[in-house]
Amino acid sequence: MSLEDNRREYDYGQLSRESLANNPFTQFTLWMDQAIEAKIQDPTAMSLATVNAEGKSWQRMVLLKGFDKQGFVFYTNLVSRKAQEIDNNAQVSLHFPWLQLDRQVIIGGQAEPLSEAEVMTYFLSRPKGSQLAAWASKQSSPIASRQTLETQFEKIKRRFAEGEIPPPDFWGGYRVVPSEIEFWQGGENRLHDRFSYRLDGDNWHISRLSP
């Protein structure tokens, strides 16, 4: 089968203006709850797109670790490629690919650093292995081999064999404060339903977009 013939119909459901919440965070909560209830794989996984100083974009999957009316939270190594690009250009986008439900959510906004208190609280809630890995990995930097990484992990494991593991000073997180959120529901004959929430001052304006 050629790639041109690799297709299916989107027939899970429809999305109407009447069914939408007036606030995008309320709508996102509903869809996230439904994604979790449907037991789709990794419902909190989201693609994060950033742009470097030369205007080149890059994407990678990260995990959503919290959200409210202030924005969408994720954590990362602060010397990673994503963090360096955010430092240069804080305008980013997030994409939730809930394709098992024929749904997508796209978020555009500004990434703002989390406070030390927020970072500390989340880091201490992580499993010990994840805490150790945060210390062991110089994220995005070249590495000679897998063995090099495992050796560093064991070294860090011995270092913190006793007591609480503090977060490294090169580890933190961001809150993406949105200015636009789009909800996409796949439809028959490629007549998808798309609704965009755009922030204007303190108010969200909703528009139906052509598929």
Secondary structure, DSSP 4 states (H G I P E B T S, - for coil): --GGG------S----TTTS-SSHHHHHHHHHHHHHHTT-S-TTEEEEEEE-TTS-EEEEEEE--EEETTEEEEEEETTSHHHHHHHH--EEEEEEEEGGGTEEEEEEEEEEEPPHHHHHHHHHHS-HHHHHHHHH--TTS--S-HHHHHHHHHHHHHHTSSSPPPPPTTEEEEEEEEEEEEEEE--GGG--EEEEEEEETTEEEEEEE--
